[in-house]
Amino acid sequence: MRLTSLIAAALLIAAPAFAQTAPAHQGVHIENPYARTSGGIGGTGGIFLEIANHASTDDRLIGVASDIAERVEMHTSTASAGGVMSMSAVPEGFPIPALQSHALKRGGDHIMLMGLRQKLENGDVIHLTLTFEKAGVVTLDVPVDNARKPGAVADPMADMPGMDHGTMEAPAN
């Protein structure tokens, strides 16, 4: 009985040391990715997802790439006081604060595909590479879901009025 008590006491004393050396759930994690496209060759599309930063330091999404389009850029959408929507590139990327999330959503920050190299339909997959300042490179497969409705369980972000990725044209090179 005394040996059992000594072993139990040793385990209780050692347990905090083991817990401190166990790796924490850190880094960036991508949740709920999906794309909407105009479908045709030369068309446009948007990729939407949520980036969760589980690290204790801020990070920044600084690059996006895919071989599916001639150009892949980070964009943001804004509404003027009169309600007119405009979209602009964000070459400096998107900050991802420590222990927080940043949503790339319809009508807000998002990834823009311009000059699609192939026709994309529901269920097709886009291979996407995200580059973070600190977390490095993250690759993922993004399903095309043109039927996704705002407010759906997998897309909790609502559309902003007046924004339709299916009708935008890629700028001339």
Secondary structure, DSSP 8 states (H G I E B T S, - for coil): -HHHHHHHHHHHHHHHHHHHHS--S-SEEEEEEEEEE--STT-EEEEEEEEEE-SSS-EEEEEEE-TTEEEEEEEEEEE-TT--EEEEE-TT-EEE-TT-EEEE-TTSSEEEEEEESS---TT-EEEEEEEETTTEEEEEEEEB-TT--TT-TT--S---TT--GGG------
